[in-house]
């Protein structure tokens, strides 16, 4: 991998982590469209049938802003790992 590409990837990862750290403080407290529709139709979260339990309910670990940041960073790490894994497999088969 070229030096310019490595720099671009590292800067992209740093930018993702900065956005993850800032987003809980900038996000709206109002529910999004899907959650608002469920509230308007009087559906509770307990009424939903779930096949698999969510690892990060409401996109957080715990009830603090730090829990939201940690959940976002874990999501970033998982996504980057999967992306590099798929790229490695595709490159290996070429």
Helices and strands as residue ranges (DSSP letters): H 3-26, H 33-40, G 45-47, G 57-59, H 65-92
